[in-house]
Amino acid sequence: MIRLATLAATLAALTICATADAQTRLTIDRSSPIGTIEPEVYGQFLEHLGAQPYGSIWVGEDSDIPNTDGIRDDVFAALDALNIPVIRWPGGCYSDRYQWRDGIGERAVRTNAAWGGTVEPNTFGSHEFFNLAERLGAKTYLNINIGTGTPKEAADWLEYITATKGDRANERRANGRENPWTIDYLAIGNETWGCGGHVTADYYADTYALYASFAKTEGEQPARIISGSHDENIEYSDTILDHPYIASLAEGISVHVYSLPTGDWGAKGAATGFPEAEWISTIDRALRMEGVITDQVAMIEKHEDLSEDFGLYVDEWGTWYDPATEDTPALYQQNSMRDAVVAALNFNIFHTHAERVKMTNIAQMVNVLQAMILTDGAEMVLTPTYHAFEMYKPFQGATALPVSYDAGAYSHGDRSIPAISISAAETPDGNLIVGLVNADASASHSVDLGALGASGFEGRILTADEMDAHNTFSAPDTVMPEPFSVRSGNNGLIATLPPRSVVVLKAIE
């Protein structure tokens, strides 16, 4: 009787799973590529605030924490493993207060008035940033100060960084760097509708044109990026692009998009211990990225004087939660399985717009907002978002391909959103790769891969038993990628995605 009861319970459980496990068939059009997924789509953002960069990336050469030239070795090794393509620095809101001379030679101790009035020792400055990027093999995205700076100060900084001759080059050499560095991307201003000055679009467009006219480097010129709108004021960017000289002075425009559980900047929601209502609301707000990019691209394309390769740069994106306590460092937040799902959903959206989205920069790299890494003294832990970035590395430089599937629905309360998200690409060596996300917090969803013609797939999965599962210094491996296997179905191979999961597959053809 006990065995029969156990069998009955097992059959009932299997029936429930079968009912919850919706299935869709995936097709991929390899004959109509969307475009190259620029590696810079997986870019990072390093701003001076809270516990970044001091203690997290930069500890100084005299620190007891193992380091190389002041950069802590454990954090560097973890970042290096991500194949980071580009880093944005020094901000953010901080950039429009940053005086570059404070961060070279004899360092000046200042107050970081942009973020809480903390002490800014300026021991991490131009030399430290460009040397870090160089060691990582990352391109550089420099944000110049147009808020409290001047065109001359900006021009002098660019000369100091890139010149091979003259007083600025000699000053750089005296400070320990013989050869110039390369500036790959140059942002002129930041959030000028907000912390960057609260100025009108017309005023900023004139200011941009002034600075861009004198923002020259020796050698190859960087791609110049306009500080554009956030996700709800597209008319700001539209007005800027009406400026008569902008088309000849810019290679792209930025947009900032953050995902808040509540959508309320006064009470954003918690990073952990949240209800399912805030799981689905966060995912829902992250999925707005699709509409934001679509609208931004349409806005760009109506300006016929812009070049065909004029780019959209999503140079701030990610989740933003309330601090856990009053003593929590500025913008420090825990990072859970929810964040990994948000990251992967954004990756899939960026891939579908590969022809226009030239770069994105998650906010931010270490200890700030949706970070890759958290540190506490000598301790370090990798976050679920880190693992999502690491799993999606094969998409860097691959060719995005159109996909077709039924996303199904995930509903909770009065919200209903697509349950699954899929993107596909072909790597330069001809391999087909597929990224799959199940955003459903409670049900599995299966994807029929039979139409892809592969003999098999190899891949990994990131998932967790709890919505807010996260890695801590005492339990650093709670959320980790594991091998993933597809199963044989009636019509071919089936990938069953458990709730709250991210999967990356490579086809065996």
Beta strands, then each sheet from edge to edge (+ up, - down):
strand 1: 22-25
strand 2: 27-28
strand 3: 35-36
strand 4: 43-45
strand 5: 67-68
strand 6: 71-72
strand 7: 86-89
strand 8: 110-112
strand 9: 118-120
strand 10: 139-144
strand 11: 185-188
strand 12: 223-226
strand 13: 252-259
strand 14: 311-319
strand 15: 357-362
strand 16: 373-376
strand 17: 379-382
strand 18: 399-401
strand 19: 403-404
strand 20: 409-412
strand 21: 415-418
strand 22: 420-426
strand 23: 432-438
strand 24: 445-448
strand 25: 456-463
strand 26: 482-484
strand 27: 487-489
strand 28: 492-497
strand 29: 501-508
sheet 1: 1+ 24+ 28- 27+
sheet 2: 2+ 19-
sheet 3: 3+ 18- 22+ 23- 29+ 25- 26+
sheet 4: 4+ 7+ 10+ 11+ 12+ 13+ 14+ 15+ 4+
sheet 5: 5+ 6-
sheet 6: 8+ 9-
sheet 7: 16+ 17-
sheet 8: 20+ 21-
end
